[in-house]
Amino acid sequence: MNAPGVEKMAIKTGQEYVASLRDGRTLHIDGKVVSDVTDYPPLRGVIDTIASLHDDQHDPALGDILTCRSPSTGNLVSKTYLEARAAEEFRALAACFHLRAQRTFGLMGRLTDFMSGFLVDLSAGLRALGKNEAAARAQGMVELCREGDLQVTHALIDPQSDRSTLDAPSQAVQVVERTAEGIVVSGCRMLATLAPVANECYVGPYYPRKAGEENFALAFVIPMNAPGLSILARESFHHGQSRFDRPLSSRFDEGDAILMFDRVLVPHERMIVDGDLAAYNGML
């Protein structure tokens, strides 16, 4: 039942999740352009697995474990976004994570559960650092992903480069232009597990930036179908064999990817950190 005055629950059904992936994203796998990831057989199994987790949230026997009321809208939302503050809430959050891990036999370590907790902790951590504006923007991304019941991945690592220096490689994601709407970025990031079947991607710190590298000191959340963003995914482990013969790869292959940004506009409201070295390095 919805909260009073709320017309629709925030939690998606499995069917709604599948439909959300038909968003015009630019996806390359095994040298081919995949125009509709939901119609690509090697990834159909993992999409069905994630869809089943969405349907679990609507199951009367599981809903109380997997969902809670949003503190901002009263809608039912995934409990993975619960900002636990008391022992009872920590136990409830642990039960949610445990059940979701059981449903995938612990084989999907980069389900959106990981990023749900990450974004909640990020907002709290930035508040603790005294970076209140960045914390507010991070909380805005929590609200966006929680209320939309979105699958979120991450891209944290710069492209491979000379490891004898900590300088940001020239191919890394960086600001190339600033506009009234936001910043324009280009470059590469890796390793985005779940990217082919995710809705959003968090791009953030992996190792410290130094003075002079402010254009690389970025943290933001971007939709997977953003214009100029290309998803270069590795070949799937599953190649259409029967589920009986391939019980794991046919259901749980999350799919890793490199993300290429070619003048991608990141709106101001999606920027968590832009050039603030103290905030960026403090998030590590």
Buried (B, 14 or more C-beta within 10 A) or exposed (E): EEEEEBEEBBBBBBEEBBEBBEEEBBBBBEEEEBEEBBEBEBBBBBBBBBBBBBBBBBEEEBBEBBBBBBEEBBBBBBBBBBBBEEEEBEEBBEBBBEBBBEBBEEBBEBBBBBBBBBBBBBBBBBBEBEBEEBBEBBBBBBBBBBBBBBBBBBBBBBBEBEEEEEBBBEBBBBBBEEEEEBBBBBBBBBBBBBBBBBBBBBBBBBEEBEEEBBBBBBBBBBBBBBEBBBBBBBEBBBEEEEEEEBEEBBBBBBBBBBBBBBEBBBEBEBBBBBBBBEBBBBBE
